[in-house]
Every structure is written in structure tokens, then in C-alpha cells.
């Protein structure tokens, strides 16, 4: 091919051709470093308006502005994912054909936003513009929240199928022992997977409910006698506790399998209570056992089994304790979870960032969160963290946001890849260089190649012996360089599975 080469501002510029990494036009054979990989996420809780919107019934413009501010703060802090709660209690923060609009959005259950818009579609679009992953967070079995104030709407499941709903203390709860309940919650979640371009489905620690107590302070048993008796009549042999756990196991397994059939790139994440069972891990002859609440026996959550069976793509155990806390030490628990990860899934522990506060005697120091992030980085089996929640990061509570930016989130990071889902690399971009329209700067331009869909671009520039990295959304295919300083530039593609392709590179001749 007859290629016209032009040297401009110290760069070799190629017209009508891409620059190949192993081309003689790259005589230094420059190889950029692998970009940083670390999950940096934050939960955006909508129940009781914990994070968003700041209060129910805000004007739509205000709702949108608040959410955009959170996404912008995520970008500013170099986070790469947000986990947005879209179903708090059989309600919806999106246009659902099955469940009513959430009162935490509009102030009244069943009332649509005015003017009408779809918050989840809006959130996905705005997150993706910024190169952020958007994970949709569901509560699969909670049916009504005590802090809800509006009248329950006629299309709520407690009205349409009251036989599936149980009153438990101050809550309404779906009975996981009913196959119809598990099928219903799966249908609701799969509707979102199929209709929205989300990057993940996320469920937290609420399976069977946390124990409620009566007026005499006695624990109330969950009222699932009808489904339990039906199980026994069918010939079931498990104990009641094992039966309840198996109900949850079945749901988790079916959720994972159905999502992978529909959209295999959509990650499935679970954030269980941080201790699997009291006594695990065992420390120093049981002296420092991780004691306390028993999620295995009270929420019927066998979270270790889900990890061992690979029924998830990432686990975010809620490690909401300090490093120095003897019985539930953050690094001790993290080490135990990493040891259980026999299938090599992602471990991204949750941190109690909301415990950081200004001028509170019981609050955590922001340095505790920084130290936990630094500890996480020492474990090869752990690849990031999730902050609970977005509010302290918005408020810069205790200076936490400033410290994150200055100390641990100083450079951009890619979400760790999920090679068990797909490890096919995308094509090397077709890369060219030209002056921008001002004639003062040099602009990289590139196009995707190959069949793999591009999710992000990694642009790396070399000045002296240092490389700088930028991570750009898929729809951005140009980048302005400072031609007097930058000596080499590289562009590579990232797929929805997190797999990186070969870099296209251009260097000074």
C-alpha cells in the first residue's frame, strides 16, 4: 500500500492507514503498561430516600439534577460503577408492567413522575455517557417498608396476590417458600434485564427478613406455615431451616442462570451480611471467633454456597467493621472470604463509608476507609470495594472524598474482567493522527475493528518515562494530545466483559 507519511510536531502521522504496534513506524516497540484494574463502586439507596432522591415527590428536573450530580461526583472520584436501588419493596423506580411506581420517587405509590420519564433508563444513559457501569439493585422479597407513608396502590402485589404476602412485624414480606413468589420476583428482575442496558443485577442481604420482636421482646417466627406444610405433604425431608435456605439457594441459582441465558455480560452481584456464620473464620483457638448475628440461621442465606457454586459474578460481603475490631476484623473476614472463592469470582467487599461523619464521637475517621481500601489491595483475590453509600461521598463527610482523591483513587481504573463469562479480546483499533481544527493541537482518531462490541476505550500517553491513562466511553473516538510533550500514545478497546484488546500505538520516529 502506498502510504503518505507526514511528520508533524515530532509525531509520525499516517494518512489512510492505522498504526500497528509492531510496525517499523514504531521503532521503539513501545508497550504501554496494563491499566489499573479495581472495582470502585457506590450504592445509591432509594429506600426511605437515603441517597436519592433527597425527598419523595421532587420535581422531575430536580430528581434528574440530583442523580446527575451523583454520577458527576463518581467520575470526579474516579469511581467506575454505581449500584442503583430500583426495587425497594415490590415497587419500581422504572416503568414496570408488574409493580407500582415507588412512593419514595413520587410521594405516592403507583403515581408516575410528572412529566413522565423513566428514571432507570435515564440513569443508564447518563452513567454510560460517563463511562460508568450501572448495576440495578433489587430487594427480591420485601413487600412493604415501615417508613412508607402513602396508601398501598391497587396494583401492588399485596392487593393483587395477597396469598403470597405475609405480615411480619412492621413489614410485609413475600414468602420465599412459595414457588409462585420466587417465579414472580425472577420475572420482575428479568423484565429489567431484557428491557434496559444495565451492566449488573445486584441483590443485598435481605432474603428472609431480619428478626422482628413482639411486645414481650420475643422473636417472631416468619409466618410461612402454609408453604412449609405444603412442602412436607410433597414428601420433603429437610428441616425447616434447611428448607428455607434451599428456597433462597434455588432463587439465587435460577436468577444467575436466567440472566446468563438472556444477557451473559450482565454481572450478577450479591452483598450478603459480612459473616457467613458465627465461628467462621476461627481465630486463635476460637478466642476471637467472628460472633454475633447469624445470617445463615436467621436470614437463611448460605452465601458461601453461592460463591462456591459460581452462582454469582461478584460477591460484596458487607464488612462493616473496623480493622481493629477483634471479633469482626475487616482484614480477617476479607481473608476468609477470599479463601472460599474456589471458582475465582470477583470479591469486592462493601465498606461502611456512611459511618464517617463530621464532629461525632462515635463516627469513624475517614482514614479507616482509606486503610480498608489499602488492605483490600494486598489480597490478590480481592479486586475493589463498594462504598455504602453515595451520600457521605456527596457531602465529603469527614473529608472522605478529598482523601480518596488524594490518596487511593488518584488514577482511573477499569472494572476487573470476568473471564469466566467471555475472554474474547476486541480488535485493535484503526488509529490515525491529525491536527485539530485550530491547527495548534494533535488529535488521535480511531475506529473499532472486529466483531466484539466496544464498551470503553483506554487511551494512554507517554511523557518521558511516565504513562498517563484516560478511560473513555465507547462513543468517544478522538482525543487531543499535547504534541510538544507526549512522546507515544496508545489506544485499546474494552468489551462489556472487561476484556482488553491489543493496543494500537503511535510514537515519535
N, C-alpha and C positions, 0 to 999 in steps of 0.2 A: 504494500500500500504506500502511495506517495503521501507522506505526512509533512505538513508545513509546520516547522518549529519556530517559535518566536521567543526570544529571551526578553523578559520584562521584569524590572525591579529585582533582578537576581534570581528569578524563577524561570524554569523551563516551561513554556506554555505550549500546549498541544492543541491544534485545531482539528476538529472532526475525528478525534481519537480519544480513547481512555488511556490513563497512565497505569501501567501494570507494576505491581510491587517488585517483580523480579526483572523488570525491563532494564536495558542498559541506560535508559534515561534516568534511572535511579541508582547511580553508580555506588552510592554509599551503602546500598542494600539496607536502608533504614527500616527497622522493625519497631513499631510503637509498642509500648507496654500494654498488657491486658488492663482494661478499665476496671476500676474498683467494683466489686460485687457485694452488696449489702442491702437487705430489705430495711427500708426506713418508712415505717407506716404510722398512721394515727387513726384511732377510732373517732368517728363523728357520731355521737349518740343523739338520737332524736327523742327517745322516750323521756317524758316529762321535760322536754326542751333543755336537756342537759347541755348540749352543744349547739344544736341548730334545729329549727330557727330559734332565735333567742326568746321568743314567746309565741304562743299559738295565735293564729289569725292575723299575722303581719301582712301588710300589702305585698302582693307578688313581687313588685320591684325591690322591696326591702329584703324579702326572702332570698332573691337571686343575688343581691349585693352582698348579703352576709355569707352566702356559700362561696361566691367568687373570692371574697376576702380570705376565706379559709384555704381555698386552693392556691391563692397567691402566696399566702404565708407558707404553705407546704413547699412551694417552689423556692421561696426565699431561704428556707431552712435546708434545702437540698434533700427533702423527703422525696420518695418516689411512688408512694401509694397512700390512698385514703380508704378507709373501710366505713362505708356509709350505712347506717341503720335504716332499712326501708320497710321493715315489718316489725312493729314493737309488740303487738298483741292482736293478731288476726285483723290488722288494719293495713293500710298501704300508703306509702309516700310516692306512689306512682299510679298510673291509670290501670287499675286492676279489674279484670272481668269477674273476679271472685270475692273480693273483700272491699269494705268501705274505705273511703279516704280517712286518714288519721286525724283525730281531733288535735293532736299536737302540731299538725300543719295548719289547719284552717280554723281551729277553735270549736268545731262541731263535727262529730263523727258522721261520715257519709257526705259531708259538704265538699264539693270540688273547689279548687282555687278559682278566684275571680280577679282578673281574667284567667281563663283556664290555661294551664300549662302542665307539663309532666315533669316533676322535679327530678326523677331519676334519669330521664332522657337528657334533661338539661345538665345534670351533674356529670354524666358520662361524657357528653360533648365537651364541656368545659375542662374536665380533667384531662381528656385526651389531647386537647389543644396544647396543654402544658406538659405533655409527656408523662402524666401521672397515671398509674393504674387506679381503677375504681372497682372496689370489691363491694358487692351488695350483701349487707348483713341482715340476717333473718333470725327471729325468735320462733322456732318451729311449733311450740306447744302452748305458750302463754296466750290466753284468750282475752283477758281484760286486766288492766293495770289499776291499782288502787287510786293513783293520783288522777286518773281520768275523771273529768267533771261533767261532760255532756251526756245526753241521753244516748243509750245504745241504739244504733240505727237498725231499721228493719232488715237490712241485708247482711248484718253481722251473723256469724255462724251460731252464736248463742240464741238467735231468733230463728234462723233457717234450719238448723240441725241441733236443737237443744239436747238431744240424746247423746251427743258426742262431747258435751261440755259439762264440767264438774265445778261446783263452787268449792274452793279450798281456801279457808281463812278469808282474807280480804281479796283474793284473786278469783278469776275464772280461768280454768285450765282445760285444755284438750287432754283426753285420756290416751296416752301412747299405747295402751293395751288394746285399743280398738284399731283393727286394720284399716277401717274407713278413715280414721284420723291420720294415720301415717300416710295413706294414699292421698288424702286431701292436702296435707302440708307439702308433700312432694309435688303435687300438681301445681300448687301456688308458686313454689320455687322454680320449677321447670318452666312455667309461663314466663318468668322474668329472664331465665337463661335463654329461652328461644327468641324473645322479642327485643332484648336490649343487648348492646355490645359491651357487656360488663367483662371485667378481667378475672373476677373471682366471686365465689359464693362463700359466705362466712357465717358460721353459727357459733354462739358463745357457750357459756357454762350452764344455761337453763335448759334442762331436759325434763325430768320430773322436778317439781318445784322445791326450792329451799323450804325446810320445815317451818310450818306455822304452829302457833300455840294457842290454846284456848284460854278462857278467863282464869282457869286454875293453873296456868302455865304448864299444861301438859301438851306434849307433842301430838298434833293431829295427824292421823294416818291419811294418806291420799285415798280418796273415795272411789276406788276402782273395783269394788266388789263384783259388779256385773260382768266386767270383762275378765276378771280373774276366774270367776265361776265358769264362764264360757270356755276358758282355756282348759280348766280341769275336766269339764264334760267332754272336750275333744280328745282327751287322753293325755294331756300334758303332764309331765313328770317333774318339771323344775320346781324348786322352791319359789316362793313369791318374789323374793329379792332377785333370784336368778332370772325369773320370768320377766320382771321389769327391766333388768339390764339387757336381756335379749330383745325386748321391744325396741330399745334405743339402738342396740347394735344393728338390728335389721334396718331401721330407718337410715342410719349413717351409711351402711353398705349400699342400700338402694339409691340413696342420694348420689353417692360417688359414681356408681355405675351408670346411672341415667345421665348425669352431666357429661361423662366421658363419651357416651354414645352421641349426644347432641352436639357438644362443642368441646372437644378434648383439650383445647388450650385454656379453657376456663378453670382456674385453680380452685380447689376445694380446701378451705381452711377452717379449722376448729380451734377455739380458745377455751379449753376447759379450765376448771379450778386447778391451781398450780400444783397441788399434791394429789397424786393418784389415789393412794390410801395412806392413812397414818401408819408410820413404821417404814415407809419407803421414801427415801433411802434410809438404811440403818447406818448409824454413825457411832463409832467408839463404844461397842458393846451395848447398843440401844440407849445409851445415855442421852444422846441428842437426836432421838427419832423425830421425824417431821410429823408432829402430832396435830391434833385439832380436828377441824371439820372433816367428815368422811364423805367425799363426793361419790365414792364407789358404792356406799351403802345408803346414802341419803338422796343423791340425785340419780343414782343408778347409772352412772357414767363410767364405763370401762374404757377410759381414754387411752390407756396403754395398748389395749387390744386393737383399737382403730389404727394406731401408729404401727404396730407390729404387722397388721394385715394389709397396710398400704391403702386404707380407705380414705385417705386424705393426701393432699399435696404439700400442705404445711400445717404444722402444729404451733400454736402460740399459747402455751400454758401461762396462766396468769400468775406470774411470780411476783406477787405484790408485797414482798417483804424486803427488809434491808439486808445488806451484805452481812452485817454484824449480828443479825438476829439468829440466835443459836439454833432453835428448833426448826426454823424455816429459812435458812440462809439462802440468799439468791444464788450464789455460785454452786452450793451443794445440790440444790434442786435442779439447776440447769445441767450440771454434770450427770445427774441421774437420768434426766430425760434424753440427753444425748446418747447415753449408753443403751437406752431402749430402742433406739432408732435403727433397727436392723435392716430396713429396706432403703435407708439413705434418703428419706424425705427431708424437706426443709424444716428446721427448728428456728422459729422466730419468736422468742418469748415476749410476753406482754409485760410492761412496766407500769408502776403506779405513779405516773408523772403528775397526776392530779393531787398527790399528797404534798407536792411542792407548793408553798404558799408564802405570802409576804407577812412578816411580823406575827407569826403564830407559834406558840411554844411547842405545839405537838407536830408541827409541819416538818417535812423533810427538807434538807438542803438540796438545792439543785445539783450540787456536786455528787450526791448519791446517785442520781440518774446517770450522770456522766461516767461515774465509776462502773455502774452496771453495764453500760454500753461497752466500755473498755474491757470488762471481764468477758462479755459475750464474744468479743473479737478474738479472745485467746482460745476458743473452742473451735476446732476445725469442723465439728458437726453442727455448729450454730451459725446462721448467716444473717443476723439482723435482729431488730426489735420492733415492737409496736407500742406506741405511747397511748395510754389511757389518761386523758383524751385530748381532743383538739383545743379545748378551752384554755388550759394553762399555757399552751403554746401561743395562742392568740393574745393572751394577757401578759405574756412574758413574766409569768409568776415567778417570783424569786430570782429573776434574771435568767430563767432556764433557756429561753430562746437565744439570748445573747451568748450564753455559754456553749450551747450546742453548735452555733455557727462558728465560734472562735476556736473550739477545741476538738470536736469529734466529727462534725459534718462540714468540713472545710472544702471538700471537693465533691463533685457529683458522683453518684453510684448507680449502677444497674441493679435491678432486682435479680437475685440469683436464678440461674436457669433451672428448668425442670426436665432434665434429660430422659427421665423415665417416661415422659409423655411424648416427646419428639426431640431428636437431636440432629435433625437435618439442617445444615447451615444454609443461609440465604446466599444469593450470588454476590460476587464482588461488584460494587457499584461502578458504573461508567462515569469516570471523573474527568473534568476539564477545568481550566482556569481562564479567567478573563478579567480585564479591568471593569470596575463598576461604571455606572453612567457618569459619575463625576470625574472619572479618569485619575483619581487620586489613590484608590484602594484596589486591592486584588480580591477577586471573588471566586470562591470554589463553587462549582456547579456539578451536580451529579444526578444520575438516574438509576433506578433499581434494575437489576437483571435477575433472571431466573424465575422460578415459579413460586418460591416461598414469599408469602406476604410479609412486608416490612412493617414492624411496629415502631421501632425507633432507629435513629442514626447516631452513631458515635463519631464525633469529629475531634481529632487530636492534632495538636500543633506543637512543633518542637522549636524551642529557642535556646540556643546553647546546648546544655546537657539536660534541660528540663522539658518535660511534656506537660501540656495543659489539655484537659478534656472537657468537652461540651456534649451534652446529650440532648438531642433534638427530636421533636415529634416527626412522624412519618411524612407529614405533608410539607415539611420544610426541606428543600433540596438545594439550598445555597447557603453560603457562609462567607462573611467578609473577613479577610486576613489583613494583618499589618505587614505589608511586604518588606519593610525595612528590617524587621526584627525576626520574623518567623522564617526558619530555615527549611522545615519539612512540614507536610500536612498529610493526614490520613483520614479516610472515611470508611466506616464499616456499617453493615446493616445488622439489626437485631430482630428476631422473629417474635411472635406472640408467646412462644415457649421460652424465650430468653436466650436462644442460641445465637451466637455471633458468627458472622461470615468473615471471609478474608478481607483485609483492608486494601483499598486502593490508595496508593501513596504517590505523592509528588514531592521532589526535593530540589534543592539547588543543584545545578550541574557541577 
